[in-house]
Structures are given as structure tokens and as C-alpha cells.
């Protein structure tokens, strides 16, 4: 059994969609281990005065829609009077200890697969400042609302032992955790990274999230980034993700079959790098 908790402030304008994204983001930690989420407790921060309660109702309706579609039982929850709206869940799931995937399961010789494109943080920030066009916003929403359930099923069926979800620490932060836990180095090919529509252009225009600085500080000096990697691509490497994809370490001989399975549900799933014996740095970006 595993228990996880996650909640955050709104990143889209529609409260129903916000509730759905928050639910999927909360469940992701269980799916990333190849687990089956079974129950959830809602966590809500909402002002008692000055904000229409119908907004809260829509947020919770969106969250319940995701829980119901994924056969997760809502047991209850807790609310706090707070000026800043926040929402999410504490999720309990079941995991077979013989099939669990962890961030310590990467091995030298493996390849690294990312199931979803990057850029939700930058696009969400652009939406707040009316800088994202409709196509970029729609693609980001579609990706965030794609559940990790099928990826979790693939982890179990393919016997994958190394995986983690990509969320607030960004691709590099979570890849760093996997590399360190596995006592290996992860080498990322920046030219292979799948990106959301418009994300690179918004990054080039200077759009960054509040988490960009802290994510860079978290990774620190334990990384070697080639000079050829552009600044705008660098921003996306550190970009905090919401309801992001899974980072999967798999033996090379299984990669093609696993990708075929994943792309049935995650069309931009792709190999973005490889695992090598530990080098001077835990991360190398080329």
C-alpha cells in the first residue's frame, strides 16, 4: 500500500478543468510506481468570503469526475478558509511489491522514455498573462487531462523497475533524483524531447514560471549541459510540470515494444536518453 498527497493553485481558468487536472496530478505518484489507486481524500483551500461558492462546486465536480472514471472512491476530505484557492487529494493505492517501479531502478544500458511532452508550466504562466494562443492552451490542457493509468499498466506488463513522474521539479529535477537513487548517470538528448505546441516559442519570448529558479538551484552543479543547448530549451528542461508524464528506464531490447504500447495512449512518448555508469555528474544534457 502507498499513500501520496498533492495540491496546488489554479493553472487554468475553468474550475471544472482545474479540478480534473488536480485530481490526475495527485494520482500520478501512484501510477508512476505501477500501482492501482483505490481511495482519495479531498484537500481544499478556499475563501469563505468574496468568491462564489459555485466555483468550488465546479472544482470538486471536476475532481470527482476523474475519481469516478478511474474507479477511485472519495472517502471525504478537509477544507481550510484561505484567500488563495488550492485543491488536490491524498490518494491511497495498492502496489504489488514484486512489480513496483521506483526511481532507484534505472540501470546502465537502459534507455529513458518520456511519455508526455514538456511545457505545461510555461504555458500555464502564459495563460495567466494572456500570452498563450488557443492552440497552445488546448494542447496543454489535453495532455494534462490524459491519465497515467495506461502507463502504469504498461509498467507492470513489461516488468519495468525504474520509473518516476515528472512534476514540480521539472524533467531535470526528477531525472536527477532517479540518477542519484540508481547510482548512475542519465544522459538526455535535448533534440529528442517532445514539447507542447508553442512551448519553445513562449520560452524564447521570456516566459518562465516561478519555479524555474528553485528548480535550477535544486539541480545545482550536478549536471553538465552542452553549450549547444539553447537557453529556451534550458528553460523547458527546468520547467515544473503539472500532471506530467512518466520518466521510464527500460532495457534497450524492450524499448520498441514498450513505445508501441505507450503510443496508443501517449502519442508523443519517445526515447529521450540513456543510462550510463556514474560519471562526474548525475546528469548530462547534449
NULUMRO-593817 format. One line per 10 residues: number of its first residue (from 1); their letters; for each residue x, y, z of N, C-alpha, C. Coordinates in pm, whole numbers, plus 50000, padded with zeros to 5 digits. Atoms other than C-alpha are relative to their C-alpha. Example, Ala and Ser with C-alpha at 12.3 -4.5 7.8 and 13.67 -1.06 7.14 Angstrom:
# residues 2
1	as	50089,49881,50000,51230,49550,50780,50090,50120,50000 | 49918,49881,49994,51367,49894,50714,49923,50109,50073
//
This chain:
# residues 286
1	xxxxxxxxxx	50084,49881,50000,50000,50000,50000,50088,50125,50000 | 49926,49875,50006,50117,50353,49923,49902,50116,50016 | 50083,49880,49982,49982,50696,50020,50077,50121,49951 | 49937,49879,50053,50057,51023,49840,49905,50118,50022 | 50083,49880,49986,49934,51382,49872,50056,50110,49911 | 49957,49890,50086,49945,51677,49632,49883,50096,49980 | 50102,49898,50032,49753,52004,49588,50073,50127,49959 | 49934,49882,50053,49825,52332,49412,49897,50105,49960 | 50087,49889,50038,49684,52665,49297,49950,49982,49856 | 50055,50015,50135,49473,52703,48978,50103,50035,49892
11	xxxxxxxxxx	49909,49975,50113,49665,52681,48649,49924,50018,49870 | 50087,49974,50115,49369,52710,48409,49882,50082,50049 | 50111,49912,49961,49069,52943,48405,49874,49923,50039 | 50123,50074,49977,48794,52680,48401,50009,49917,50128 | 49988,50073,49872,48727,52547,48756,49978,49850,49988 | 50021,50143,50021,48597,52211,48631,50128,49933,49950 | 49874,50054,50052,48916,52154,48431,50109,50002,50107 | 49903,49992,49890,49126,52270,48727,49983,49883,50096 | 50026,50114,49911,48958,52008,48946,50046,49869,49940 | 49958,50124,50067,49024,51737,48688,50153,49988,49997
21	xxxxxxxxxx	49854,50002,50006,49390,51833,48647,50059,49972,50138 | 49950,50021,49864,49444,51849,49024,49985,49855,50043 | 50021,50140,49965,49297,51502,49064,50102,49910,49931 | 49905,50083,50074,49513,51349,48791,50142,50021,50051 | 49867,49972,49947,49822,51522,48928,50022,49928,50133 | 49989,50066,49869,49752,51378,49275,50014,49848,49986 | 49998,50146,50020,49701,51025,49141,50132,49954,49937 | 49882,50035,50079,50017,51034,48927,50107,49925,50079 | 49895,50064,49921,50250,50932,49211,49975,49850,50014 | 50034,50142,49988,50065,50602,49249,50020,49930,49866
31	xxxxxxxxxx	49983,50059,50133,50055,50535,48874,50148,49986,49964 | 49858,50004,50034,50428,50612,48847,50072,49880,50060 | 49941,50120,49939,50500,50312,49069,49936,49872,49948 | 50071,50116,50051,50276,50082,48869,49888,49956,50091 | 50104,50033,49902,50013,50098,49142,49860,50025,49951 | 50142,49981,50029,49635,50098,49145,49938,50086,50110 | 50062,49913,49900,49478,50398,49324,49860,49951,50034 | 50130,50053,49959,49173,50299,49529,49914,50101,50078 | 50079,49904,49923,49070,50584,49763,50068,50137,49997 | 49946,49864,49998,49113,50961,49791,49929,50084,50107
41	xxxxxxxxxx	50054,49899,49910,49062,51241,50045,50027,50137,49938 | 49985,49868,50063,49000,51592,49908,50064,50099,50097 | 49938,49892,49924,49210,51887,50027,49965,50130,49930 | 50051,49878,50062,49057,52229,49966,50035,50123,50082 | 49982,49867,49941,49170,52583,50042,49915,50097,49918 | 50093,49915,50072,48901,52835,49955,49952,50112,50093 | 50045,49890,49914,48797,53181,50085,49851,49992,50032 | 50142,50003,49961,48471,53193,50281,49925,50120,49946 | 50065,49878,50047,48401,53545,50160,50068,50051,49873 | 49947,49932,50116,48443,53724,49830,50011,49917,49874
51	xxxxxxxxxx	49992,50087,50118,48440,53423,49596,49876,49912,49995 | 50122,50078,50017,48133,53249,49457,50025,49853,50031 | 49983,50141,49963,48095,52904,49614,49971,49906,49884 | 50024,50085,50116,47975,52773,49279,50131,49962,49932 | 49868,50032,50056,48340,52788,49170,50058,49878,50070 | 49952,50116,49924,48434,52547,49449,49923,49874,49960 | 50082,50114,50040,48145,52323,49349,50049,49942,49867 | 49952,50047,50129,48277,52306,48992,50138,49934,50011 | 49868,50060,49977,48633,52235,49110,49984,49857,50052 | 50019,50132,49939,48513,51946,49324,49928,49905,49905
61	xxxxxxxxxx	50069,50084,50100,48284,51821,49047,50101,49946,49899 | 49897,50044,50093,48583,51807,48812,50087,49891,50060 | 49920,50101,49933,48789,51616,49065,49927,49869,50014 | 50080,50121,49983,48509,51371,49133,49981,49928,49867 | 50012,50060,50132,48468,51314,48760,50120,49910,49970 | 49878,50079,50022,48830,51192,48739,50003,49879,50092 | 50000,50112,49906,48799,50978,49052,49904,49891,49954 | 50101,50096,50044,48483,50814,48921,50045,49924,49876 | 49955,50064,50124,48631,50746,48577,50114,49902,50023 | 49889,50089,49969,48929,50577,48740,49971,49907,50117
71	xxxxxxxxxx	50048,50094,49898,48723,50379,48994,50071,50021,50134 | 49939,49962,49872,48866,50565,49294,49889,50053,50091 | 50107,49963,49907,48643,50606,49600,50040,50125,50078 | 49978,49880,49920,48621,50954,49756,49948,49974,50142 | 50038,50031,49862,48620,50898,50135,49957,50123,50079 | 50029,49877,49926,48588,51261,50243,50107,50102,49968 | 49897,49901,50024,48830,51547,50287,50005,50106,50107 | 49984,49892,49903,48923,51868,50464,50010,50132,49925 | 49996,49868,50062,48873,52236,50381,50055,50103,50098 | 49940,49894,49921,49054,52548,50502,49958,50134,49940
81	xxxxxxxxxx	50031,49865,50045,48943,52911,50483,50132,50070,49964 | 49873,49944,50046,49219,53067,50273,49976,50088,49879 | 50021,49908,50112,49241,53361,50033,50049,49941,49868 | 49948,50063,50121,49447,53159,49785,49933,49864,49980 | 50064,50127,50030,49249,52878,49622,50106,49893,49973 | 49916,50117,50026,49422,52538,49632,49913,49876,50008 | 50082,50121,50003,49292,52191,49561,50086,49880,49960 | 49931,50124,50034,49412,51834,49544,49948,49886,50086 | 50045,50119,49928,49391,51493,49707,50115,49929,50070 | 49914,50103,49943,49558,51250,49941,49948,49867,49945
91	xxxxxxxxxx	50041,50121,50072,49550,50921,49748,50066,49878,50060 | 49949,50129,49955,49589,50564,49870,49989,49899,49887 | 50000,50098,50108,49686,50291,49627,50060,49867,50045 | 49945,50133,49975,49777,49924,49615,50109,49971,49898 | 49888,50033,50086,50110,49806,49476,50055,49864,50039 | 49936,50129,49977,50248,49456,49440,50149,50023,50020 | 49857,49976,49977,50597,49468,49598,50090,49930,49899 | 49920,50072,50099,50715,49225,49331,50005,50071,49865 | 50005,49931,50130,50624,49458,49045,50017,50151,50013 | 49993,49856,49980,50671,49805,49198,50116,50061,49921
101	xxxxxxxxxx	49896,49924,50068,50867,50059,48991,50039,50118,50090 | 49952,49892,49916,51084,50310,49177,50104,50083,49925 | 49900,49916,50066,51324,50592,49091,50142,49948,50022 | 49868,50060,49980,51612,50368,49205,50024,49881,49907 | 49993,50119,50084,51551,50109,48933,50068,50017,49866 | 49931,49981,50127,51748,50262,48643,50134,49928,50003 | 49874,50074,50009,52045,50056,48526,50078,50041,49875 | 49915,49967,50114,52340,50131,48298,49965,49908,49883 | 50043,50074,50118,52247,50023,47946,49854,50021,49967 | 50141,49969,50025,51881,50122,47986,49988,50123,49910
111	xxxxxxxxxx	50036,49874,50064,51717,50384,47767,49891,50066,50082 | 50097,49921,49924,51498,50660,47909,49887,50045,49908 | 50119,49961,50075,51144,50714,47781,49922,50106,50079 | 50091,49901,49942,50927,51021,47849,49866,49986,49931 | 50130,50030,50061,50555,50962,47796,49921,50123,49954 | 50075,49880,50037,50428,51322,47772,50094,50114,49965 | 49916,49885,50036,50561,51643,47616,50013,50099,50115 | 49970,49900,49899,50710,51923,47827,49940,50136,49965 | 50040,49861,50023,50590,52279,47872,49876,50046,50073 | 50125,49958,49935,50281,52283,48095,50021,50120,50092
121	xxxxxxxxxx	49976,49887,49910,50442,52525,48342,50008,50132,49925 | 49984,49878,50079,50544,52781,48082,49868,50040,49935 | 50127,49966,50064,50211,52758,47901,49897,50047,50102 | 50093,49955,49896,50010,52790,48224,50032,50143,50043 | 49960,49863,49967,50210,53102,48310,49959,50096,49888 | 50039,49916,50113,50149,53238,47961,49850,50024,49997 | 50146,49984,49995,49775,53177,48001,49961,50109,50100 | 50030,49900,49897,49773,53388,48320,50021,50142,49949 | 49968,49867,50051,49922,53680,48129,49950,50021,49857 | 50063,49990,50132,49714,53624,47812,50102,50001,49888
131	xxxxxxxxxx	49896,50009,50102,50025,53534,47611,49996,49869,49921 | 50008,50129,50068,49929,53180,47507,49884,50001,49902 | 50109,50006,50097,49728,53128,47190,49912,49877,50029 | 50097,50105,49973,49430,52892,47177,50056,49861,49974 | 49945,50131,50033,49623,52608,47013,50092,49950,50110 | 49908,50039,49893,49894,52607,47280,49923,49963,50127 | 50078,50026,49880,49640,52626,47563,49923,49869,49988 | 50079,50122,50021,49427,52347,47413,50087,49875,50007 | 49911,50116,49998,49722,52112,47361,50048,49971,50141 | 49956,50017,49862,49847,52171,47714,49890,49936,50085
141	xxxxxxxxxx	50114,50055,49925,49501,52101,47859,49978,49853,49965 | 50021,50138,50045,49464,51785,47651,50104,49906,50064 | 49892,50083,49945,49800,51650,47771,49984,49984,50152 | 50017,50009,49854,49736,51734,48138,49883,49911,50038 | 50118,50079,49968,49399,51562,48122,50011,49855,49952 | 49978,50139,50040,49548,51239,47982,50048,49921,50122 | 49963,50073,49878,49557,50991,48274,50127,49917,49981 | 49883,50086,50002,49870,50797,48364,49966,49854,50021 | 50045,50137,49971,49664,50482,48416,50057,49897,49903 | 49952,50096,50098,49765,50314,48091,50152,49984,50007
151	xxxxxxxxxx	49855,50011,49982,50132,50392,48151,50031,49910,50118 | 49981,50085,49882,50104,50230,48494,49980,49853,49964 | 50026,50136,50044,49956,49919,48333,50116,49946,49918 | 49886,50042,50082,50244,49909,48084,50122,49970,50086 | 49886,50025,49910,50500,49932,48365,49994,49859,50055 | 50017,50133,49940,50359,49619,48523,50017,49891,49893 | 49997,50103,50104,50314,49424,48199,50140,49979,49942 | 49865,50012,50055,50670,49497,48083,50107,49978,50108 | 49906,50026,49892,50827,49435,48423,50099,50112,50025 | 49913,49884,49983,50968,49787,48446,50027,50026,50149
161	xxxxxxxxxx	49962,49976,49861,51160,49856,48768,50041,50144,50028 | 49956,49863,49983,51272,50215,48708,49904,50100,49938 | 50092,49899,50052,51020,50498,48677,49973,50106,50106 | 50044,49893,49912,50911,50829,48825,49912,50093,49918 | 50079,49902,50075,50662,51101,48735,50076,50132,49994 | 49938,49870,50018,50771,51442,48608,49899,50106,50041 | 50094,49900,49949,50603,51713,48813,50075,50128,50038 | 49954,49867,49962,50711,52018,49013,50148,50029,49986 | 49856,49977,50013,51088,51969,48998,50047,50004,49855 | 49964,49997,50140,51078,51957,48618,50071,49873,49956
171	xxxxxxxxxx	49934,50119,50053,51239,51700,48391,50135,49977,50066 | 49866,50019,49946,51589,51763,48521,49998,49966,50148 | 50007,50030,49857,51490,51760,48887,49965,49855,50027 | 50042,50139,49979,51316,51424,48862,50100,49902,49940 | 49895,50084,50057,51583,51278,48633,50119,49994,50096 | 49891,49997,49902,51841,51386,48892,49972,49905,50116 | 50037,50090,49891,51653,51204,49167,50014,49854,49958 | 49989,50137,50049,51638,50890,48952,50147,49960,49987 | 49859,50032,50018,52008,50907,48865,50069,49977,50133 | 49935,50014,49870,52118,50958,49224,49953,49875,50073
181	xxxxxxxxxx	50053,50118,49932,51886,50691,49364,50052,49871,49938 | 49953,50119,50073,52010,50447,49098,50152,49991,49995 | 49853,49995,50001,52377,50545,49149,50054,49989,49857 | 49963,50001,50141,52408,50611,48777,49998,50143,49947 | 50011,49871,50069,52427,50898,48527,49896,49986,49890 | 50100,49999,50107,52137,50983,48299,50042,50106,49897 | 49962,49912,50111,52227,51133,47962,49876,50030,49918 | 50122,49957,50070,51949,51335,47794,50036,50065,49868 | 49984,49940,50132,51931,51421,47424,49894,50110,49986 | 50096,49889,50003,51772,51767,47418,49926,50010,49868
191	xxxxxxxxxx	50065,49992,50131,51693,51735,47047,49887,49899,49986 | 50103,50104,50008,51470,51433,47117,49880,50030,50088 | 50105,49974,49903,51250,51596,47380,49867,50037,49932 | 50132,49960,50052,50875,51608,47299,49953,50125,50072 | 50041,49871,49945,50734,51958,47351,49855,50029,49966 | 50135,49953,50027,50388,52107,47378,50002,50108,49892 | 50015,49897,50103,50266,52326,47094,50022,50138,50060 | 49977,49862,49959,50403,52678,47137,50093,50017,50119 | 49920,49989,49878,50614,52597,47444,50138,50061,49972 | 49867,49950,50031,50950,52664,47280,49995,50148,49963
201	xxxxxxxxxx	50014,49859,50040,50830,52992,47128,49973,50089,50121 | 50027,49922,49880,50694,53112,47462,50125,50010,50087 | 49874,49997,49925,51020,53016,47631,50096,50100,49937 | 49912,49907,50073,51210,53210,47363,49958,50145,50027 | 50053,49865,49973,50985,53510,47438,50021,50043,50145 | 49967,49963,49863,51098,53502,47800,49900,49957,50106 | 50098,50046,49902,50802,53330,47968,50063,49892,50088 | 49948,50097,49904,50912,53145,48283,49903,49989,50117 | 50082,50017,49880,50739,53005,48588,50078,50045,50123 | 49935,49967,49874,50809,53098,48948,50092,49891,50049
211	xxxxxxxxxx	49919,50113,49955,50958,52752,48995,50130,49982,49924 | 49879,50016,50082,51230,52796,48732,50126,50017,50085 | 49880,49971,49920,51483,52947,48974,50025,49891,50104 | 49982,50101,49894,51422,52699,49256,50038,49865,49941 | 49963,50126,50064,51445,52404,49015,50146,50000,49957 | 49858,49990,50035,51781,52528,48889,50088,49985,50124 | 49924,50012,49875,51901,52561,49247,49999,49857,50050 | 50011,50139,49954,51777,52210,49324,50098,49908,49925 | 49907,50081,50080,51975,52053,49039,50144,50041,50029 | 49869,49951,49962,52273,52272,49122,50107,49971,49896
221	xxxxxxxxxx	49885,50021,50087,52612,52180,48980,50017,49855,49957 | 49987,50143,50031,52548,51806,48946,49948,49970,49860 | 50048,50014,50137,52487,51846,48573,50100,50061,49904 | 49918,49944,50108,52682,51902,48252,49909,50023,49881 | 50085,49965,50113,52489,52087,47980,50086,50050,49886 | 49920,49961,50115,52642,52116,47635,49970,50144,49959 | 50016,49860,50042,52697,52468,47502,49898,50014,49888 | 50093,49994,50113,52481,52380,47201,49854,50002,50044 | 50139,49999,49951,52169,52351,47420,49958,50145,50021 | 50043,49860,49996,51979,52678,47374,49941,50038,50135
231	xxxxxxxxxx	50057,49950,49875,51860,52895,47662,49852,49968,50009 | 50144,50027,49996,51496,52846,47562,49972,49852,50026 | 50015,50141,49969,51540,52468,47567,50035,49974,50146 | 49965,50012,49858,51709,52501,47904,49884,50034,50090 | 50116,49963,49919,51401,52675,48039,49899,49886,50007 | 50095,50111,50003,51188,52378,47933,50052,49880,50078 | 49942,50109,49922,51428,52131,48095,49972,50019,50149 | 50024,49970,49858,51372,52305,48430,49853,50030,50030 | 50140,49958,49985,51003,52384,48372,49921,49904,50088 | 50083,50088,49917,50779,52248,48653,49876,49955,49924
241	xxxxxxxxxx	50112,50057,50074,50513,52018,48511,49883,49969,50094 | 50121,50040,49927,50156,51954,48625,49936,49884,49925 | 50053,50122,50062,50004,51609,48563,50089,49958,49884 | 49903,50029,50105,50322,51543,48367,50011,49852,49968 | 49983,50138,50044,50441,51226,48202,50085,49919,50096 | 49912,50087,49924,50634,50932,48337,50136,49995,49932 | 49864,50020,50046,51009,50900,48305,50032,49853,50029 | 49988,50146,49988,51074,50531,48241,50137,49954,49955 | 49872,50061,50035,51404,50344,48245,49976,49854,49963 | 50029,50135,50048,51385,50026,48038,50119,49942,49926
251	xxxxxxxxxx	49896,50062,50082,51631,49775,47893,49976,50030,49852 | 50010,49959,50140,51704,49871,47533,49918,49903,49915 | 50067,50100,50083,51567,49544,47394,49848,50003,50017 | 50145,49991,49980,51221,49619,47537,49943,50133,49952 | 50044,49863,50023,51207,49984,47432,49900,50012,49885 | 50088,49985,50116,51046,49946,47089,49859,49948,50029 | 50131,50056,49969,50765,49721,47211,49927,50085,50103 | 50061,49914,49897,50706,49942,47515,49949,50130,49939 | 50044,49877,50066,50689,50253,47297,49874,49977,49916 | 50119,50032,50079,50439,50087,47066,49877,49995,50089
261	xxxxxxxxxx	50111,50009,49904,50219,50012,47367,49965,50140,50053 | 50025,49869,49942,50258,50359,47518,49936,50097,49901 | 50048,49903,50098,50189,50548,47195,49853,49980,49963 | 50144,50017,50018,49840,50401,47182,49923,50102,50082 | 50066,49905,49910,49758,50646,47462,50079,50130,50016 | 49913,49884,49985,50055,50887,47468,50079,50016,49870 | 49942,49999,50135,50133,50970,47104,50139,50063,49991 | 49868,49936,50005,50441,51180,47186,50103,49929,50087 | 49903,50076,49922,50607,50916,47403,50122,49970,49914 | 49880,50019,50080,50968,50887,47294,50122,49972,50088
271	xxxxxxxxxx	49873,50018,49931,51320,50783,47393,50073,50133,50004 | 49934,49869,49987,51495,51093,47529,50144,49988,50051 | 49864,50012,49949,51820,50947,47660,50035,49859,50039 | 49954,50131,49958,52007,50663,47820,50063,50008,50138 | 49934,50010,49869,52155,50544,48148,50139,49944,49979 | 49862,50047,50008,52531,50506,48180,50056,49986,50140 | 49934,50010,49870,52769,50418,48460,50025,50142,50054 | 49987,49867,49941,52804,50706,48707,50128,50069,49956 | 49889,49918,50049,53026,50980,48569,50026,50111,50101 | 49974,49887,49910,53143,51311,48717,49871,50067,50044
281	xxxxxx	50129,49938,49968,52784,51436,48706,49889,49895,49992 | 50115,50091,50005,52449,51266,48767,49920,50021,49873 | 50074,49969,50122,52302,51438,48461,50093,50057,49894 | 49931,49943,50117,52442,51509,48115,49891,50034,49898 | 50096,49958,50103,52239,51708,47860,50077,50040,49876 | 49931,49971,50124,52351,51713,47499,49905,50065,49900
//
